[in-house]
C-alpha cells in the first residue's frame, strides 16, 4: 500500500486546476506538488468528470488498467486522502472531494478548471455572429497550454482516451474560430496555423476547406487549388472516396478566382437544423447529464434512445442536448420528425428526402446512401417521435462518425445496441418552477397551494404544465384556485389543457390511434380496473380478467408501447409496481375508453 504523500497544511487561497496542457494545480500563484504518478492519475480522472460521480471501478481501471492489486480500493483511499490534504478540503458543509454511493465526486467551479471554462466559451459562441464568435473562441483556444494531460499521464489508457477527446474538441473549436475569422476577412491571420493542423489531420474535410479558403483569401490561389488536389488524391488513395459535393463546389469557386471578403464567400457552415432551445427548460438535469456524457464520450457511430410517455419532455430534452453539443459534432446537428402533423408514420422515402435536402445530398438513392453519408460525417441526427422499430431501423448508423438520438413513447425493444435513457415525470418543485416562469413568480407565491394542485393535476408532464401556464398567462383574470378546480375534474381536465393550437388531447389521440386494437383495449381495462397511482401484478390480472402469467406479458407489451411505466431497478415480477401515466389515464377515462373486463357468465 502506498504511503500518503505528505503535505503541509494547505492555506486558504484560490485554486486553479488545469488539464488543457500538463496537469497542474495552483493555489493563488503557487504550483502545488501533486505527488506520485498514480495519485496524479486519480486527480486527472476526477477532473475529467468534474462535478459528476466517478465510480471506484472507473478509477481503478484508470490507475491499474491491467491487473489491479487486491488492495486497490485501500490504495485509492490513500490517494484520495492525500488529495484532500493537498486541496485543503476542510469545509464540512460542502467538501470539495466527497465519496458517494457509487464513487467519488470532485466539485470544481467553472472559473477554477480550464476545461469547464473552455466548454462554456465554446457553447457561448454557438449561434453568435462572426465577430463575437471569433472573440469567444479565441478566448477558449488561449486556455490551451499544450497537449492535454501531458505525456506521463497518458500511460493510463483511460486518460489517453480522454486526452484524444480533448484534442478533438480543441481541433473543432479551432476550425470554428478560423471560419469566423475568415468571414471577418482575416485570412492572413489564420493561414499558417491551419497549415500545421492540416499536416497533422490531412483527411479532415472541414479543416482542409478552411485552409483552402484562407489561402485563396490571402491571394494564394495556386496553393489553394493544390491543397484541394492533394486532398482529392489522398482521399482516393486512402479511402477510395471522392471529395463531397460541398468541397467540390468550394474548389470551383476558388478556381473561378472568387476570394471576396477574405474567402467568406466560400466558407460553408455545417448543417444545423434544430428547433430553438427553450430558455425556460426545467428539470431532467440527471437525464441531460447522462445524455451529454454518453454522446460526448462515445460521440460517433452511436444510437441513443430517449423514451417516455406522451408529454414527458423527450423532444425538449433531445433538442437541449443537441444545442449543448455543437462543439462535439463538427459536421452539423439535424432534427427530423418521423410522424406527420396527424400522428401518422411518415413513409421512409419522405424521411430520406428530407435528410437529403438537409445535408445537401438531394436525391438520396436509399438507406445505404444515407448510412454511407452518416458514416463519413461527425453529425448528430435527432429522429423525433419514432413510432416503431421498422420506421427507424434503416436510418441508424452502422459504425462510422455520425450518431443518432431517437425519441419514442415506447422502448423500441427490437433495436440493438442502443443506449436507453428513460424520461420520468417532473417533480412537484420542478413543475412549480416551470409554471412560475410562465405565469409569474408573484402569482404563484400568492396562492402556492392552488399552484401545487395545478401541477399535481398535470401529473408531472412538462407538456401539461406548459399548456396550463400558457393558458393562465392569457387568462389573467382567472384565479389559480379556479383553474385548479377545473383540472381536478377528470371529465373536463383535458378540455382545459388547450392553449391556442396546442392541445394535449390531440397529442394523446395521435398516440392512441397508432396503437394496435388489443393494446388499446387492455389499456382501457387497466384504467377502469386500477386506482390512481401504482398497481401490482395481482391488480393488473384482475383488471385484465386473466391469470398473472398472461398479465405479465400484457403489461410488458404496454410498457414497450409507452402506455405503462415501471420503476427502474431489479425487482421480481410479483414485487413490481406499474403505473398508467397520468395524462394517459385522463385521456382513456375522459374519452370513454376505460372499459372494465366483461363479467363472466
Order of alpha helices (4+ residues) and beta strands (2+ residues): beta-beta-beta-alpha-beta-alpha-alpha-beta-beta-alpha-alpha-alpha-alpha-alpha-alpha-alpha-alpha-alpha-beta-alpha-beta-alpha-beta-alpha-alpha-beta-alpha-beta-beta-alpha-alpha-alpha-alpha-alpha-alpha-beta-beta-alpha-alpha-alpha-alpha-beta-beta-alpha
